[in-house]
Amino acid sequence: MSHKRIPKRKAAVAVGGVAALGAAAFLLPMANASQDNASGATASAPKTLKATGASDLAAQLQQSLGQAFAGSYYDSAKQQLVVNVVNGDSNVIVQAQKAGAVVRQVQNSTKDLQAVAQTLKTKATIPGTAWAVDPKTNKVVVSADSTVTGTKWDTLQSTVRSLGSNMASLKKSSGAFKTLVSGGDAIFSQVQNGTVRCSLGFNVTASDGSPAFLTAGHCGVAAKDWSDSETGQPIATVDQAQFPGNGDFSLVKYNDATTQAPSEVNTGNGQTVAINQAVDATVGETVFRMGSTTGLHDGQVTGLDATVNFQSETDPNGVDTVTGLIQTNVCAEAGDSGGSLFTQDGGAVGMTSGGSGDCTAGGETFFQPVTAALQATGATLGGGAGAAGAGAGASADPSATAGDQAGGNQIGGTADPSATAGDQSGTGTGTGDQSGAGTGTGTENSSSSN
């Protein structure tokens, strides 16, 4: 059966990630996922790990250590996994050390911290608040945005104090927690009040074998039919959407069953990062976020299984609570929602949900885990064939700056760091067929300031 390739205009929304505004560069060769320290190291010597390897080891130890496991995080400076244990049993410690982790004994168990989160849910579900377990402090860190004032602040503060300073801490966040709206290489839908604009997260294959993509759930709730241009005909239809509640994700199926949607992030200027697997986030790891409003930004994962209480957009007195999110210190602004959160070596981590702050003053952003979205929808990562250019053309190193950008490969050419993404043009030798490339991000009702 013949296959229809996406025209280049449509390819621009075929894969999660958006055109970088002066920040894309090249993917550097990566070391193996993990390796032991120098030869002769003892069995208990911590392993040197990439973040993906640390995530795999953390999952392994969480299962094997049972109730003694109290969270973990990635020490990026030492490239080691640090595992918290609450059971001082030497066998538990030795087991974790032999597996290659650094072991740290802590006071609060996972069950204790889950109880703290439940208390917060019962007593402090207030718009503009969020909380997540911080394995580095072995506490639940509660955040309140600028809208939490007066009696709301008093209630939140007294609730956190009642939990004990050894169990929970409270901090103020800049700005207001909101679903980040608008987009870059965007998808659009016409609704009664104007145009809704979102961004595509990652291309996937639905459980029935049809081509589809993941994006933010609040996009799928806002509109059903999506186009690759503001005035174009719909090219995809929402199949499943979750928001609020346990997640913020949508599965959207391409209307043309022969659509070929490669598994890569388009970072602009013909540069792509091949997405090869879905990975769980690890606290402490460095991640990259693409957004059309702010381009490429990186930061660290700061918390897992976060709960965020957004002010409801449909009920002035309501709250949209979303659970199970990844908390980060990566900045984002309106226009970045729905876009891709990924690792340097091509791991799909999440899709932008919402947050506070901006890319001048900083802030924090929450993401829907890709692994949870795939499990819930029954989809698998990666689109159809048609990714002929993947890996054959230019690739991007998210960790480089705009001044490091070049066409084709890292030594091919240079870019004007003062130019926008659309102005930059390197002279490298990459020759991959980029017509299968793609991209995506955020959600916006164009009739509003967001």
C-alpha positions as CSV (number, residue, x, y, z in Angstrom):
1,M,0.0,0.0,0.0
2,S,1.4,3.4,-0.9
3,H,2.1,5.8,1.9
4,K,1.4,9.4,1.9
5,R,4.1,11.7,3.3
6,I,3.2,14.8,5.2
7,P,3.8,17.9,3.2
8,K,6.5,20.0,4.8
9,R,4.0,22.5,6.1
10,K,2.2,19.7,7.9
11,A,5.4,18.1,8.9
12,A,6.1,21.2,11.1
13,V,3.5,19.9,13.6
14,A,4.3,16.2,13.3
15,V,6.5,15.7,16.3
16,G,6.7,17.2,19.8
17,G,9.1,20.1,20.1
18,V,8.9,23.5,18.6
19,A,11.0,25.8,16.5
20,A,13.7,27.1,18.9
21,L,14.0,30.9,19.1
22,G,17.8,31.0,18.9
23,A,18.6,28.1,21.1
24,A,18.9,24.9,19.1
25,A,22.2,23.3,18.4
26,F,23.5,19.7,18.1
27,L,23.2,16.4,19.9
28,L,26.6,15.4,21.2
29,P,27.6,11.7,21.1
30,M,26.5,10.1,24.4
31,A,28.3,7.6,26.5
32,N,26.7,4.2,27.4
33,A,23.7,4.3,29.6
34,S,25.8,3.3,32.6
35,Q,29.2,2.0,33.4
36,D,31.0,0.9,36.5
37,N,33.7,3.0,38.0
38,A,37.3,2.3,37.2
39,S,38.3,-1.4,37.0
40,G,39.0,-2.9,40.4
41,A,36.1,-1.1,42.1
42,T,34.4,-3.1,44.8
43,A,30.9,-4.4,44.4
44,S,29.5,-1.6,46.6
45,A,31.2,1.2,44.8
46,P,28.5,3.6,43.3
47,K,28.0,3.3,39.5
48,T,28.5,6.2,37.2
49,L,25.2,6.6,35.4
50,K,23.4,8.7,32.9
51,A,20.1,10.0,34.1
52,T,18.2,7.3,32.1
53,G,20.3,4.6,33.7
54,A,19.6,6.1,37.2
55,S,15.9,6.1,36.5
56,D,16.0,2.4,35.6
57,L,18.1,1.6,38.7
58,A,15.7,3.6,40.9
59,A,12.7,1.6,39.6
60,Q,14.6,-1.6,40.2
61,L,15.4,-0.7,43.8
62,Q,12.0,0.6,44.6
63,Q,10.6,-2.8,43.8
64,S,13.3,-4.8,45.5
65,L,13.6,-2.7,48.7
66,G,9.9,-2.5,49.3
67,Q,8.9,-0.3,52.2
68,A,12.5,0.5,53.1
69,F,12.7,2.6,49.8
70,A,12.0,6.2,50.6
71,G,12.6,7.9,47.3
72,S,15.7,8.7,45.2
73,Y,17.4,11.4,43.2
74,Y,20.1,11.8,40.6
75,D,23.4,13.5,41.7
76,S,24.2,15.1,38.3
77,A,27.6,16.4,39.4
78,K,28.8,12.9,40.4
79,Q,26.5,11.0,38.0
80,Q,25.3,8.8,40.8
81,L,21.9,7.7,42.0
82,V,21.2,8.5,45.7
83,V,18.6,6.2,47.3
84,N,16.8,7.0,50.6
85,V,16.1,4.1,53.0
86,V,14.2,4.2,56.3
87,N,15.2,0.7,57.4
88,G,18.7,0.7,59.0
89,D,19.0,-3.0,58.3
90,S,22.4,-3.6,56.9
91,N,21.1,-6.1,54.4
92,V,19.0,-3.4,52.8
93,I,21.9,-1.0,52.6
94,V,24.2,-3.6,51.2
95,Q,21.6,-4.6,48.6
96,A,21.2,-1.0,47.4
97,Q,25.0,-0.5,47.4
98,K,25.7,-3.6,45.4
99,A,23.2,-2.5,42.8
100,G,25.3,0.6,42.4
101,A,23.5,3.3,44.4
102,V,24.6,5.7,47.0
103,V,22.6,4.9,50.1
104,R,21.3,7.6,52.5
105,Q,19.3,6.8,55.7
106,V,16.3,9.1,56.3
107,Q,13.5,9.6,58.8
108,N,10.4,9.8,56.7
109,S,9.1,6.8,54.8
110,T,7.2,6.9,51.5
111,K,4.0,6.0,53.4
112,D,4.6,8.9,55.8
113,L,5.0,11.4,53.0
114,Q,2.0,10.1,51.1
115,A,0.0,10.6,54.3
116,V,1.2,14.3,54.3
117,A,0.0,14.7,50.7
118,Q,-3.4,13.3,51.6
119,T,-3.7,15.7,54.5
120,L,-2.9,18.6,52.2
121,K,-5.5,17.3,49.7
122,T,-8.1,17.3,52.4
123,K,-7.3,20.6,54.1
124,A,-5.5,22.7,51.5
125,T,-6.8,22.2,48.0
126,I,-6.6,25.9,47.3
127,P,-6.2,27.4,43.8
128,G,-2.6,28.4,43.3
129,T,-1.0,25.7,45.4
130,A,1.0,22.7,44.6
131,W,3.0,20.0,46.4
132,A,5.4,17.2,45.7
133,V,7.8,15.0,47.6
134,D,11.4,16.3,47.5
135,P,13.7,13.3,48.1
136,K,16.7,15.6,48.7
137,T,15.1,17.0,51.9
138,N,12.9,13.9,52.6
139,K,9.9,16.2,52.9
140,V,6.8,17.3,51.0
141,V,7.5,20.8,49.6
142,V,4.4,22.9,49.3
143,S,4.3,25.9,46.9
144,A,1.9,28.8,46.9
145,D,1.7,31.3,44.0
146,S,1.1,35.0,44.2
147,T,-2.7,34.6,44.3
148,V,-2.7,32.7,47.6
149,T,-3.2,35.5,50.1
150,G,-5.4,36.4,53.2
151,T,-7.3,33.6,54.7
152,K,-6.2,31.2,52.0
153,W,-2.6,31.8,52.9
154,D,-3.4,31.5,56.7
155,T,-5.1,28.2,56.1
156,L,-2.3,26.8,54.0
157,Q,0.4,28.0,56.4
158,S,-1.4,26.5,59.5
159,T,-1.9,23.2,57.7
160,V,1.7,22.9,56.8
161,R,2.8,23.9,60.3
162,S,0.5,21.2,61.8
163,L,2.4,18.6,59.7
164,G,5.7,19.4,61.4
165,S,8.8,21.0,60.0
166,N,10.4,17.6,59.6
167,M,7.6,16.5,57.3
168,A,6.7,19.5,55.1
169,S,7.9,23.0,54.1
170,L,6.2,25.9,52.5
171,K,7.5,28.3,49.9
172,K,6.2,31.2,47.7
173,S,6.4,31.0,43.9
174,S,6.4,33.9,41.6
175,G,3.5,34.5,39.3
176,A,0.4,32.4,39.2
177,F,0.0,28.7,38.5
178,K,-1.9,28.3,35.2
179,T,-2.1,26.1,32.2
180,L,0.4,27.6,29.9
181,V,-1.3,28.6,26.7
182,S,-0.5,29.5,23.1
183,G,2.0,27.7,21.0
184,G,4.8,27.5,18.4
185,D,4.7,25.2,15.5
186,A,1.2,24.9,16.6
187,I,-2.1,23.0,16.0
188,F,-5.3,25.0,16.0
189,S,-9.0,24.6,16.5
190,Q,-11.9,27.0,15.9
191,V,-14.2,27.2,18.9
192,Q,-17.1,29.5,19.7
193,N,-15.0,32.1,21.5
194,G,-12.1,32.2,19.0
195,T,-9.1,30.1,18.1
196,V,-7.6,27.6,20.5
197,R,-3.9,27.1,19.8
198,C,-2.0,24.1,21.2
199,S,1.2,22.3,20.5
200,L,1.9,18.7,19.7
201,G,3.9,16.7,22.2
202,F,5.1,13.4,20.7
203,N,4.0,11.3,17.8
204,V,2.7,7.9,18.8
205,T,0.9,4.9,17.4
206,A,-2.6,4.3,18.9
207,S,-3.6,0.9,20.2
208,D,-5.5,0.2,16.9
209,G,-2.4,0.9,14.9
210,S,-3.4,4.3,13.6
211,P,-1.0,7.3,13.7
212,A,-1.6,9.8,16.5
213,F,0.1,12.2,18.8
214,L,0.0,13.2,22.5
215,T,-0.5,16.7,23.7
216,A,-1.8,18.4,26.9
217,G,-5.1,17.2,28.2
218,H,-6.5,20.7,28.6
219,C,-6.1,21.1,24.8
220,G,-8.2,18.0,24.2
221,V,-10.9,19.2,26.6
222,A,-10.9,22.6,24.9
223,A,-11.5,21.4,21.4
224,K,-12.0,18.2,19.4
225,D,-10.8,18.9,15.9
226,W,-7.3,20.2,15.2
227,S,-5.6,21.7,12.1
228,D,-2.0,22.5,11.3
229,S,-2.8,26.1,10.4
230,E,-5.1,28.7,12.0
231,T,-7.5,28.7,9.0
232,G,-6.9,25.2,7.7
233,Q,-9.0,22.1,7.6
234,P,-8.8,19.7,10.5
235,I,-6.1,17.0,10.2
236,A,-6.6,15.2,13.6
237,T,-9.4,14.4,16.0
238,V,-9.2,14.0,19.8
239,D,-9.7,10.3,20.8
240,Q,-9.1,10.6,24.6
241,A,-8.5,13.5,26.9
242,Q,-7.8,13.7,30.6
243,F,-8.0,17.0,32.5
244,P,-8.3,17.8,35.4
245,G,-7.8,14.8,37.6
246,N,-5.1,12.1,37.3
247,G,-3.1,13.7,34.6
248,D,-3.1,16.3,31.8
249,F,-2.9,14.5,28.5
250,S,-4.7,13.9,25.2
251,L,-4.5,11.3,22.5
252,V,-5.3,12.8,19.1
253,K,-5.5,10.6,16.0
254,Y,-4.6,11.8,12.5
255,N,-7.6,11.8,10.2
256,D,-5.5,10.3,7.4
257,A,-4.6,6.8,8.4
258,T,-1.6,6.9,6.0
259,T,0.0,9.8,7.8
260,Q,3.7,9.1,8.5
261,A,4.7,10.8,11.7
262,P,8.4,10.3,12.7
263,S,9.5,10.0,16.3
264,E,11.7,13.0,16.7
265,V,11.7,16.5,18.1
266,N,12.0,19.3,15.6
267,T,14.1,22.0,17.1
268,G,14.1,24.3,14.1
269,N,16.5,25.1,11.3
270,G,16.3,21.5,10.0
271,Q,17.6,20.3,13.3
272,T,16.0,17.3,15.0
273,V,16.5,15.1,18.1
274,A,15.5,11.5,17.5
275,I,13.1,10.3,20.3
276,N,14.0,6.6,20.9
277,Q,12.2,5.8,24.2
278,A,9.8,7.0,26.8
279,V,11.5,7.4,30.2
280,D,10.5,8.2,33.7
281,A,11.8,11.4,35.2
282,T,14.4,11.3,37.9
283,V,14.7,14.1,40.5
284,G,18.0,15.9,39.9
285,E,18.4,15.1,36.2
286,T,18.7,17.8,33.5
287,V,15.9,18.0,31.0
288,F,15.1,20.2,28.0
289,R,11.9,21.9,27.1
290,M,10.9,23.2,23.7
291,G,8.5,26.1,23.4
292,S,7.7,28.5,20.6
293,T,7.4,31.5,22.9
294,T,10.7,31.1,24.7
295,G,12.6,28.6,22.6
296,L,14.8,26.0,24.2
297,H,15.4,26.0,27.9
298,D,16.8,23.5,30.3
299,G,16.7,22.8,34.0
300,Q,16.3,20.1,36.6
301,V,13.5,17.8,37.8
302,T,12.7,18.8,41.3
303,G,9.8,16.6,42.3
304,L,7.6,13.7,41.1
305,D,4.0,12.8,41.5
306,A,3.2,16.5,42.0
307,T,-0.3,17.8,42.7
308,V,-1.2,21.2,41.2
309,N,-4.3,23.2,42.0
310,F,-5.1,25.4,39.0
311,Q,-7.7,28.1,39.2
312,S,-10.6,26.8,37.2
313,E,-11.0,28.6,33.8
314,T,-14.7,27.8,33.7
315,D,-15.7,28.4,37.4
316,P,-14.4,31.5,39.1
317,N,-14.8,29.8,42.5
318,G,-13.5,26.4,41.4
319,V,-10.2,24.6,41.2
320,D,-8.8,22.2,38.6
321,T,-6.7,19.8,40.5
322,V,-4.2,17.7,38.5
323,T,-2.1,14.9,40.1
324,G,0.8,12.8,39.0
325,L,2.8,15.6,37.4
326,I,6.6,16.2,37.1
327,Q,7.8,19.3,38.9
328,T,10.8,21.2,37.4
329,N,12.6,24.5,37.6
330,V,12.6,24.8,33.8
331,C,11.0,28.1,32.9
332,A,8.0,28.4,30.5
333,E,5.6,31.0,29.4
334,A,2.3,31.3,27.6
335,G,2.9,29.6,24.3
336,D,4.9,26.7,25.6
337,S,2.0,24.5,26.8
338,G,1.8,20.9,25.4
339,G,5.3,20.9,24.1
340,S,8.0,18.3,24.6
341,L,10.1,17.7,27.7
342,F,13.0,15.4,26.7
343,T,16.5,14.3,27.6
344,Q,19.7,15.0,25.6
345,D,19.9,11.4,24.5
346,G,16.4,11.2,23.1
347,G,14.2,10.2,26.0
348,A,10.6,11.4,25.9
349,V,9.9,12.6,29.5
350,G,6.7,14.8,29.5
351,M,4.4,17.4,28.0
352,T,4.1,20.9,29.4
353,S,1.0,21.3,31.6
354,G,1.3,24.6,33.5
355,G,3.3,26.6,36.0
356,S,4.3,30.0,37.2
357,G,7.0,32.6,36.5
358,D,8.6,33.4,33.2
359,C,12.0,32.9,31.4
360,T,13.3,36.3,32.7
361,A,12.6,35.8,36.4
362,G,12.5,32.1,36.5
363,G,9.7,30.0,38.0
364,E,8.6,26.4,38.0
365,T,6.8,24.3,35.4
366,F,4.8,21.1,35.7
367,F,4.7,18.3,33.1
368,Q,2.6,15.3,32.3
369,P,4.7,12.2,32.3
370,V,4.8,10.5,28.9
371,T,5.1,7.0,30.4
372,A,1.8,7.5,32.3
373,A,0.0,9.0,29.2
374,L,1.1,6.0,27.1
375,Q,-0.1,3.5,29.7
376,A,-3.4,5.3,30.1
377,T,-4.1,5.6,26.4
378,G,-2.7,2.3,25.2
379,A,-0.5,4.1,22.7
380,T,3.1,3.4,21.9
381,L,5.8,6.0,21.3
382,G,6.8,6.7,17.7
383,G,4.8,7.3,14.6
384,G,4.8,5.7,11.2
385,A,7.7,5.0,9.0
386,G,8.5,8.1,7.0
387,A,11.3,9.3,9.3
388,A,13.8,8.8,6.6
389,G,15.6,12.0,7.6
390,A,15.9,11.0,11.2
391,G,19.5,10.6,12.1
392,A,20.6,11.2,8.5
393,G,20.4,15.0,8.7
394,A,21.2,17.5,11.3
395,S,20.8,16.6,14.9
396,A,20.7,19.0,17.8
397,D,22.6,19.3,21.1
398,P,20.0,20.9,23.4
399,S,22.8,21.8,25.9
400,A,24.5,24.2,23.5
401,T,23.7,27.9,23.1
402,A,22.4,29.8,20.1
403,G,26.0,30.8,19.2
404,D,26.9,27.2,18.9
405,Q,24.3,26.4,16.3
406,A,25.4,25.2,12.9
407,G,23.8,23.5,10.0
408,G,24.2,19.8,9.3
409,N,26.7,18.8,11.9
410,Q,28.6,20.4,14.8
411,I,31.5,21.4,12.7
412,G,29.5,22.4,9.6
413,G,28.6,26.0,10.0
414,T,27.8,28.8,12.4
415,A,24.7,30.8,13.3
416,D,24.2,34.4,14.2
417,P,23.3,34.3,17.9
418,S,21.5,37.6,17.6
419,A,19.1,36.2,14.9
420,T,15.8,34.5,15.6
421,A,15.4,30.9,14.8
422,G,13.9,31.8,11.4
423,D,17.0,33.9,10.5
424,Q,19.6,31.4,11.5
425,S,21.1,29.3,8.8
426,G,24.2,27.2,9.2
427,T,26.2,25.7,6.3
428,G,26.8,22.2,7.5
429,T,26.5,19.0,5.5
430,G,23.4,17.3,7.0
431,T,21.4,15.8,4.2
432,G,18.5,14.0,5.9
433,D,15.1,14.2,4.4
434,Q,13.5,16.6,6.8
435,S,10.1,16.5,5.2
436,G,9.1,13.9,7.8
437,A,10.2,16.2,10.6
438,G,7.7,17.7,13.0
439,T,7.0,19.6,16.1
440,G,4.6,21.1,18.6
441,T,3.6,22.9,21.9
442,G,1.0,24.9,23.9
443,T,-2.6,26.0,24.1
444,E,-4.2,29.4,23.8
445,N,-7.5,31.0,23.4
446,S,-6.5,33.8,21.1
447,S,-9.3,36.0,22.3
448,S,-7.7,36.2,25.7
449,S,-4.5,37.6,27.0
450,N,-3.2,34.1,27.6
